[in-house]
Amino acid sequence: MKREEFQALLRERILIFDGGFGSELYRRNFFVNTSYDALSLTAPRTVEAIHQAYLDAGCDVLTTNTYNASAVKLSSFGLSDRMEAINAAAAALARKVASGGNGVLVAGSIGPFGKIPAASAEAALRDEVAVLLKGKVDFLIFESLETLSDLDVVVSGSDAYSAAWMPSFVFSADGTLGDGASLEDVLARLARAENPPAAFGFNCGGGPEATLDALTKLVKKIALPVVVQPGAGAPRRVDNRFMPMTTPEYFTTYAMRYATLGARALGGCCGIGPEHIADLARSLKPLLKTERAAVFDVEVRAAAPLDATPVARRSPFGEKLASGKWLKLVEMNPPRGFDLADTVAKAVKVREAGFDAVNLPDGPRASCRMSQIITGIEIQEKAGIETVVHCCSRDRNLISLQSMILGCMAKNLRNILFITGDPPKLGHYPFSSGVFDVDSIGMVKLQERLNRGIDIGGEALGDGVKTEIVIGVGADPNAIDPEREYRRLAEKIESGADFIVTQPVFDPETLKKFLKKIAHFGIPVIAGVWPFASYRNAVFMKNEVPGVVVPDWIMRAMEKCPDKESQRAEGIRIARFILDEIRADVRGVATSAPLGRVDTAIEVCRGY
């Protein structure tokens, strides 16, 4: 595969690479006194089984078992004369398994040469590359480069690379290599290559979080497509226990953030296995459809579009938005079962406390709960408070989305917050299918059309018939790629959004910076301000929930509290402090009832 072909493929879709190979061999009881590369000859079924496990997990790229398969590296095992046979066998095994997939690529892996003299390293590299290319690998990947000396060997041999190639680096969290070299130093060395690379990789390192730190600092300076493959990292100390943090879901959470920053391929390194890659594939592949999903213009066949009803006349909530009233919303999850008595009773309490509406999530964290629509109807009819029902595209195709909206209109649920939704793997039903016909932008376009009396197929809803829905959208002031978040929010607003509810914000200055950037849109912003229920809750939000940034001062304040009740009180105090700081800058607050305790939400908003 030529450089241009590989880059075109990376532009077309995000590729999923496999995970670590050596760590998988170790798990199969091959200990470190063994040449793992030679196992392609001596234990081919094991090597093939690992490739197959990664293919079954859903990866698009298999990497050959040749990380230390150069003659100079094999010499420590007395196997330098077997270099050609080992590399040929490794390439053949990877190619054999890849042929069972749909367009799966094979990457020829070569690790760093370390302290081996440059001349010997370059000669060994050229010899190994020749064998891999003869074995018909699709491209070459030079992994775990930690110094400029490592890179110099790769660059010096680039005239021999007749297929696309990419270097992959071990950057520390501060964005430097092990020898202190900066990205600018790396790019200057790469510019000397006779044959330029096709992509730029990050691999191994201190784990997913450290890799995210490095990527955040460096990605905007890299013109090449970026491939990110973190290792599992070291265990972290939690409550005086050392715990391995990189579960499959944890890995996927960070991989999604890499994609948000612009990575065009994702995979893993040491300690990342097929279960991690399977989790990533199940979560990422359904969402990739939303990159191209849109509601396209179609011919209006039955009647001209109607004028949309002004926001102030669509619902009491819309009237409050239009009049400039400061609004208070509380988020309450629908019940897991089907008894709504407790939910209604809590809704009565928040109505009596002066809240304007109840926020009802749609299968939060891909969990199974009672329909937010039925819950909203019951709350509005029996508790006497308006609802803002969420609608995500995870579970519904375009036909079902339209049906849901028409049902909302029929039962007077006039306020809908449109979000793309969490992929199914984040919940308890990992093998459920994610639909994602459209993302939140497409759903806003769909709703705006229905508000003018025209369905997605161009048909009129009826003579003079139109929906009257107040259109809400989400926004993330903490986004790790602020420019992408701004572009997407601008599309939502241009498509017809009437108000914004932000992700939970724990740093007032971050929110104010975000508000300043979007002020020219003139759209009401309701800030998410959530109280922590406990210190453990704060740790979870900081480390596990995408799009949430918890400052260190909050963590220190929560950690000082000796018991859960004092931690709850401190969470309320912090939330009220944040509200005081942002009160004049937003049009309202959307708080939560942690663990279902609406009294906590009431205390947060008391007096506002």
Summary of the structure (lengths in Angstrom):
residues: 608
radius of gyration: 27.1
end to end distance: 62.2
largest distance: 84.7
contacts: 2134
relative contact order: 0.08
helix: 47%
strand: 14%
